[in-house]
Amino acid sequence: MNWNDLLCEERIRQFTRSTTSNDLRTEFEKDYHRIIGSAAFRRLQDKTQVFPLDKSDYIRTRLTHSLEVSSFAKSLGQSVGQKIIDKKLDPDFGYIQKDHICNILQCGGLIHDIGNPPFGHYGEGVIQSWFKDNLPLLTYNGTPLTDILTEQQQNDFYHFEGNTQALRVVTKLHFLVDEHGMNLTKALLGTIIKYPVASTEVKSVPGDIRCKKMGYFYADKDIFDDIQRSTGTNGRRHPLTYLLEAADDIAYKTADIEDAIKKGKLTVSLLAEELEQRLGPASSGTVKGNKYVDELLRKYDKAVGINHMHPDMYAIQNWSVFIQGKALYAVSDSFTDHYDKLMCGEYNNDLFAGTDVNDVMNALGDIANKYVFSSRPIYKLEVAADMIFNFLLDRFVKAAIYYDTDVTLSDLDKRLMELVSRDYKKIYEIYSKDRSENTKLYLRLLLVTDYICGMTDSYAKNLYQELNGIQ
């Protein structure tokens, strides 16, 4: 792969540039303004990061998380870009390319979660489970849907993924001008495709991060293929994807711990104990201990020494900044250390692998899972999400199966389909035109998941309550 192709400025819908335009922005800078002005981006302010429908201004939402990822990603672009130049790793890479990757990564951070359904990643799992349980039972004109849909069409729902949905949102569902969504640059679109494989190619193979999840829907294969050809990735991960993924990991692994302490699910002393179990004890006397535990306790002692009103929060916020700095430095070094393999598409780990921050990053993930994701509020969220998703999928899939066919819908199903976004139905009409019956059926099912994934937490909850006569 080469940077001339990887930094492709083309868009799915090309347009003629005016020779008299006073717009001095690069194409990647234009992407930024398209994103932040979109309704899909604004909806992230009411989507769960960890704690659902929280009233605190402090607790993160998908929006604040995405802003943090965007910031970290741009920082990584600056650091990595400068290292490539200083080390003379690539004759095709200079300061213009450095500027471009910073802007691409900044935009990638903003949209990396834009396709996530309500109620966090648990929503993805509920959608997958619902289709695995129900698709074999559903029929169309007496024929099981599993006998009508192709293997990939079925697997698209069995392996439903928010990252994959993000590609649909920005290339189709954000219907502002036409059916091409935000019409972003292909370099940016290539960067947000974490898993460049179809749903039929998903497999858990140690050492092959590329196939961990699906990367595109059958409905979007033409767009996926266009992006791959234009960027020269051709089935390989875009090198910037690794940096975007690392920025996401740095953001959520430190933020989850910080939010947990804010919510009283964890204390600094308990965090120190958990870190010592995984990383080794703190320093004692002349015996040198683990530097990450030492730094946490040092931050806490400083908070106590200055009589800070909330020493735990003071310590964790400052310690998070320390961890983030170490992680950013390690990731940028890792990228340049593995530069040749990354540019050949042969690097199959994340950028933390083999660095001195790998253990602490893994530890933070384990601790968050123990004290945050295994807590009563999260269990309540998951039970509620399960009920909401199952109800909505039960009702809307049944209505959508015969939508836009010769079969007359019941009055209830007509009303349900009237609730679905007009823009989403317009996208269905455009892309189902002159398609086979099985593909139209597949697109109608996708219309339902498009609608549900576009909901905010509050909208999904309120719709469930309204349709059940609760409010």
Buried (B, 14 or more C-beta within 10 A) or exposed (E): BEBEBBBBBBBBEEEEEEEEEEEEEBBBBBBBEBBEEBEBBEBBEBBBBBBBBBEEEEBBBBBBBBBBBBBBBBBBBBBBBBBBBEEEBBEEBEEEBBBBBBBBBBBBBBBBBBBBBBBBEBBBBBBBBBBEEBBEEBEBEEEEBBEBBBEBBBBBBBBBBBBBBBBBBBBBBBBBEEBBBBBBBBBBBBBBBBBBBBBBBBEEEEEEBBBBBBBBBBBBEEBBEBBBEBBBBEEBBBBBBBBBBBBBBBBBBBBBBBBBBBBEBBBBEBBBEBBBEBBBBBBEEEEEBBBBBBBBBBBBEBBEEEEBEEBBBBBBBBBBEBBBEBBBBBBBBBBBBBBEEBBEBEBBBBBBEEBBBBBBBBBBBEBBEBBBBEBEBBEEBBEBBBEBBBBBBEBBBBBBBBBBBEEEBEEEBEEBBEEBBEBBBBBBEEBBEEEEEBBBBBBBBBBBBBBBBBBBBEBBBBBBEEBEEEE
